[in-house]
Amino acid sequence: MESFVSVNALARKERYEEIIPQIESLIADEPDSVANLANVAAALKMALGARATWLGFYLLKRGELVVGPFQGKPACVRIALGKGVCGTSARDRKTLVVPDVNKFSGHIYCDPDSKSEIVVPLICDGKLLGVLDVDSSSLNAFDEVDQQYLERIADIISHGMKSWT
């Protein structure tokens, strides 16, 4: 069983390595933030496949997170800082990998089919811009490989957001 996990992790690493240049290319010459975040959400959703049942962005606006471009079912529109996985990640400015959302105190049930989640804050020059949120209908769907690569992708997005309109 251990070798299966290693092979699976290796395959995921390779897929992330493929998607990073694509994301960089998608956002390189486009100044519109909605267009860029929509394309990144679509590219990431395709890369993660069935593991990601919902993938998108919540952007910080007037002190709360507001849903931005995403792929998946309709979502919660507004999330207060410190509430749920997204709000806690944003408030604490750190990535949260939640193997079982039912065990996360204060989890917001936007989608009853969500079983696990990873949320990565979008931070540039010390300023919180929002979060990248990925949900799965499977328990334990995300690990340190996802965290490592999604943090790299969030960094690319965050630094690009400085120049987007």
LUMTOR-462170 format. One record per residue (C-alpha): residue number from 1; residue in three letters; chain; y, z, x. Coordinates in steps of 0.25 Angstrom, whole numbers, plus 5000, padded with zeros to 4 digits. Each point is the difference from the previous one (the first is absolute). Layout:
<atoms>
(atom NUM, 'ALA', 'A', (Y, Z, X))
...
</atoms>
This chain:
<atoms>
(atom 1, 'MET', 'A', (5000, 5000, 5000))
(atom 2, 'GLU', 'A', (5010, 5003, 5012))
(atom 3, 'SER', 'A', (4999, 4986, 5005))
(atom 4, 'PHE', 'A', (5003, 4994, 4986))
(atom 5, 'VAL', 'A', (5013, 5009, 5000))
(atom 6, 'SER', 'A', (5003, 4995, 5014))
(atom 7, 'VAL', 'A', (4998, 4985, 4996))
(atom 8, 'ASN', 'A', (5008, 5002, 4988))
(atom 9, 'ALA', 'A', (5012, 5007, 5008))
(atom 10, 'LEU', 'A', (4999, 4988, 5010))
(atom 11, 'ALA', 'A', (5001, 4990, 4989))
(atom 12, 'ARG', 'A', (5012, 5007, 4993))
(atom 13, 'LYS', 'A', (5007, 5001, 5014))
(atom 14, 'GLU', 'A', (4998, 4985, 5002))
(atom 15, 'ARG', 'A', (5005, 4997, 4986))
(atom 16, 'TYR', 'A', (5013, 5009, 5002))
(atom 17, 'GLU', 'A', (5002, 4993, 5014))
(atom 18, 'GLU', 'A', (4999, 4986, 4992))
(atom 19, 'ILE', 'A', (5010, 5005, 4989))
(atom 20, 'ILE', 'A', (5011, 5006, 5009))
(atom 21, 'PRO', 'A', (5005, 4986, 5006))
(atom 22, 'GLN', 'A', (4999, 4994, 4986))
(atom 23, 'ILE', 'A', (5009, 5012, 4995))
(atom 24, 'GLU', 'A', (5010, 4998, 5011))
(atom 25, 'SER', 'A', (5000, 4985, 4997))
(atom 26, 'LEU', 'A', (5003, 5002, 4985))
(atom 27, 'ILE', 'A', (5012, 5009, 5003))
(atom 28, 'ALA', 'A', (5005, 4994, 5012))
(atom 29, 'ASP', 'A', (5011, 4991, 4994))
(atom 30, 'GLU', 'A', (5001, 5005, 4986))
(atom 31, 'PRO', 'A', (5012, 5010, 4997))
(atom 32, 'ASP', 'A', (4996, 5003, 4986))
(atom 33, 'SER', 'A', (4993, 5014, 4999))
(atom 34, 'VAL', 'A', (4993, 4997, 4987))
(atom 35, 'ALA', 'A', (4994, 4987, 5005))
(atom 36, 'ASN', 'A', (4996, 5007, 5013))
(atom 37, 'LEU', 'A', (4994, 5012, 4993))
(atom 38, 'ALA', 'A', (4993, 4991, 4990))
(atom 39, 'ASN', 'A', (4994, 4991, 5010))
(atom 40, 'VAL', 'A', (4995, 5012, 5009))
(atom 41, 'ALA', 'A', (4994, 5007, 4988))
(atom 42, 'ALA', 'A', (4992, 4987, 4996))
(atom 43, 'ALA', 'A', (4996, 4998, 5015))
(atom 44, 'LEU', 'A', (4995, 5014, 5001))
(atom 45, 'LYS', 'A', (4993, 5000, 4987))
(atom 46, 'MET', 'A', (4992, 4987, 5004))
(atom 47, 'ALA', 'A', (4997, 5006, 5013))
(atom 48, 'LEU', 'A', (4995, 5014, 4995))
(atom 49, 'GLY', 'A', (4992, 4993, 4988))
(atom 50, 'ALA', 'A', (4993, 5008, 4990))
(atom 51, 'ARG', 'A', (5003, 5013, 5008))
(atom 52, 'ALA', 'A', (5014, 5000, 4995))
(atom 53, 'THR', 'A', (5001, 5000, 4985))
(atom 54, 'TRP', 'A', (5015, 5002, 5001))
(atom 55, 'LEU', 'A', (5009, 4997, 5012))
(atom 56, 'GLY', 'A', (5015, 5001, 5000))
(atom 57, 'PHE', 'A', (5014, 5006, 5004))
(atom 58, 'TYR', 'A', (5008, 5011, 4994))
(atom 59, 'LEU', 'A', (5014, 4999, 5005))
(atom 60, 'LEU', 'A', (5010, 5012, 5002))
(atom 61, 'LYS', 'A', (5011, 4998, 4990))
(atom 62, 'ARG', 'A', (5010, 5011, 4996))
(atom 63, 'GLY', 'A', (4991, 5011, 5006))
(atom 64, 'GLU', 'A', (4987, 4996, 4993))
(atom 65, 'LEU', 'A', (4989, 4990, 5002))
(atom 66, 'VAL', 'A', (5001, 4987, 4991))
(atom 67, 'VAL', 'A', (4989, 4990, 4999))
(atom 68, 'GLY', 'A', (5002, 4987, 5007))
(atom 69, 'PRO', 'A', (4991, 4988, 5002))
(atom 70, 'PHE', 'A', (4985, 5003, 4998))
(atom 71, 'GLN', 'A', (4987, 4994, 4997))
(atom 72, 'GLY', 'A', (4991, 5007, 4989))
(atom 73, 'LYS', 'A', (5002, 5006, 4987))
(atom 74, 'PRO', 'A', (5013, 5005, 4995))
(atom 75, 'ALA', 'A', (5005, 5012, 5007))
(atom 76, 'CYS', 'A', (5008, 5013, 4999))
(atom 77, 'VAL', 'A', (5015, 4995, 5001))
(atom 78, 'ARG', 'A', (5006, 5013, 5006))
(atom 79, 'ILE', 'A', (4995, 5011, 5009))
(atom 80, 'ALA', 'A', (5007, 5012, 5004))
(atom 81, 'LEU', 'A', (5000, 5004, 5015))
(atom 82, 'GLY', 'A', (4989, 5010, 5002))
(atom 83, 'LYS', 'A', (4992, 4996, 4988))
(atom 84, 'GLY', 'A', (4987, 4993, 5001))
(atom 85, 'VAL', 'A', (4994, 4994, 5012))
(atom 86, 'CYS', 'A', (5012, 4990, 5001))
(atom 87, 'GLY', 'A', (5011, 5010, 4998))
(atom 88, 'THR', 'A', (4993, 5010, 5010))
(atom 89, 'SER', 'A', (4998, 4989, 5011))
(atom 90, 'ALA', 'A', (5015, 4996, 4998))
(atom 91, 'ARG', 'A', (5005, 5014, 5000))
(atom 92, 'ASP', 'A', (4992, 5004, 5012))
(atom 93, 'ARG', 'A', (5002, 4987, 5007))
(atom 94, 'LYS', 'A', (4985, 4999, 5004))
(atom 95, 'THR', 'A', (4988, 4991, 4996))
(atom 96, 'LEU', 'A', (4991, 5007, 4990))
(atom 97, 'VAL', 'A', (4985, 4995, 4999))
(atom 98, 'VAL', 'A', (4994, 5006, 4988))
(atom 99, 'PRO', 'A', (4985, 4998, 4999))
(atom 100, 'ASP', 'A', (4999, 5006, 4985))
(atom 101, 'VAL', 'A', (5013, 5000, 4992))
(atom 102, 'ASN', 'A', (4994, 5010, 4990))
(atom 103, 'LYS', 'A', (5001, 5010, 5011))
(atom 104, 'PHE', 'A', (5014, 4997, 5004))
(atom 105, 'SER', 'A', (5009, 5011, 4993))
(atom 106, 'GLY', 'A', (5011, 4993, 4992))
(atom 107, 'HIS', 'A', (4993, 4986, 5000))
(atom 108, 'ILE', 'A', (5008, 4991, 4990))
(atom 109, 'TYR', 'A', (4990, 4992, 4991))
(atom 110, 'CYS', 'A', (5006, 4987, 4999))
(atom 111, 'ASP', 'A', (4987, 4993, 5000))
(atom 112, 'PRO', 'A', (4988, 5009, 4996))
(atom 113, 'ASP', 'A', (4990, 4990, 5008))
(atom 114, 'SER', 'A', (5007, 5004, 5013))
(atom 115, 'LYS', 'A', (4990, 5009, 5008))
(atom 116, 'SER', 'A', (5006, 5000, 5014))
(atom 117, 'GLU', 'A', (5014, 4996, 5006))
(atom 118, 'ILE', 'A', (5008, 4998, 5013))
(atom 119, 'VAL', 'A', (5015, 5001, 5000))
(atom 120, 'VAL', 'A', (5008, 4996, 5012))
(atom 121, 'PRO', 'A', (5015, 5003, 5001))
(atom 122, 'LEU', 'A', (5010, 4989, 5003))
(atom 123, 'ILE', 'A', (5010, 5006, 5011))
(atom 124, 'CYS', 'A', (5010, 4993, 5008))
(atom 125, 'ASP', 'A', (5010, 5006, 5010))
(atom 126, 'GLY', 'A', (4996, 5014, 4994))
(atom 127, 'LYS', 'A', (5003, 4995, 4985))
(atom 128, 'LEU', 'A', (4990, 5000, 4989))
(atom 129, 'LEU', 'A', (4999, 4987, 4993))
(atom 130, 'GLY', 'A', (4988, 5002, 4991))
(atom 131, 'VAL', 'A', (4985, 5000, 5001))
(atom 132, 'LEU', 'A', (4988, 4990, 5001))
(atom 133, 'ASP', 'A', (4990, 5005, 4990))
(atom 134, 'VAL', 'A', (4985, 4995, 4999))
(atom 135, 'ASP', 'A', (4990, 5005, 4990))
(atom 136, 'SER', 'A', (4986, 4998, 4998))
(atom 137, 'SER', 'A', (4990, 5002, 4989))
(atom 138, 'SER', 'A', (4990, 5005, 5011))
(atom 139, 'LEU', 'A', (5000, 5014, 5006))
(atom 140, 'ASN', 'A', (5002, 5001, 5015))
(atom 141, 'ALA', 'A', (5005, 4985, 5001))
(atom 142, 'PHE', 'A', (5010, 5002, 5011))
(atom 143, 'ASP', 'A', (4999, 5006, 5014))
(atom 144, 'GLU', 'A', (5007, 5001, 5013))
(atom 145, 'VAL', 'A', (4998, 4985, 5002))
(atom 146, 'ASP', 'A', (5008, 4997, 4988))
(atom 147, 'GLN', 'A', (5010, 5011, 5004))
(atom 148, 'GLN', 'A', (5002, 4994, 5014))
(atom 149, 'TYR', 'A', (5002, 4986, 4995))
(atom 150, 'LEU', 'A', (5008, 5003, 4987))
(atom 151, 'GLU', 'A', (5010, 5008, 5008))
(atom 152, 'ARG', 'A', (5002, 4988, 5010))
(atom 153, 'ILE', 'A', (5002, 4991, 4988))
(atom 154, 'ALA', 'A', (5010, 5010, 4993))
(atom 155, 'ASP', 'A', (5007, 5001, 5014))
(atom 156, 'ILE', 'A', (5002, 4985, 4999))
(atom 157, 'ILE', 'A', (5004, 5000, 4986))
(atom 158, 'SER', 'A', (5010, 5012, 5002))
(atom 159, 'HIS', 'A', (5007, 4993, 5012))
(atom 160, 'GLY', 'A', (5001, 4987, 4992))
(atom 161, 'MET', 'A', (5006, 5007, 4988))
(atom 162, 'LYS', 'A', (5013, 5003, 5009))
(atom 163, 'SER', 'A', (5004, 4986, 4999))
(atom 164, 'TRP', 'A', (4995, 4996, 4986))
(atom 165, 'THR', 'A', (5009, 4999, 4987))
</atoms>
